[in-house]
Amino acid sequence: MARYGMLINTKKCVGCYACRVACQMINGLDPDKAFIHYEELEMGAYPNVYAENVPVQCMHCEDAPCQSVCPTGATYTTDSGVVLVEEGKCIGCKYCMAACPYGVRVQLHSGVVEKCRFCWYEGEPGNPPACVGTCITNARIFGDLDDPNSEINQAIARYNAQPLASDLTESKIFYVR
């Protein structure tokens, strides 16, 4: 069974928001709701300063803090490591929002608290997810983390990609920074 993950290369990301818009469109989100948000970081010292765009979304954590606090079991992890929400079980208590160290859970107008799900439909993730397929600079790679020959594993090794905050959780999203 595959264990899915994503690599985001912030050196290639131009902050165009195409990934965010594609995600909003495929998930039917209102303009004020998004599963991807951006952090813009200024790096360096004068006169060598540059801005880095860091798209942040659900990290699909191995031991997801949002899952452990969910009183109804609405948040769960699939056999392939994708953290999902069963909308019919969600009571909108927002415990998952408080527990998420990345602040990426979103309460929809229906009351359900949702998040990135790698465009998971009918038992499989998107191939690729909308954010990956629409990225104009190819800053995103999606694939099987358990396949040593996969494009994502080769890119993680080549760029020495790391989780955004490995001290918080064991993430399945890796960043080139």
Helices and strands as residue ranges (DSSP letters): E 4-9, H 18-26, E 37-45, E 48-56, H 65-69, E 75-77, E 83-85, H 95-99, E 106-107, E 113-114, H 130-134, E 140-144, H 151-159, E 162-163, E 173-176
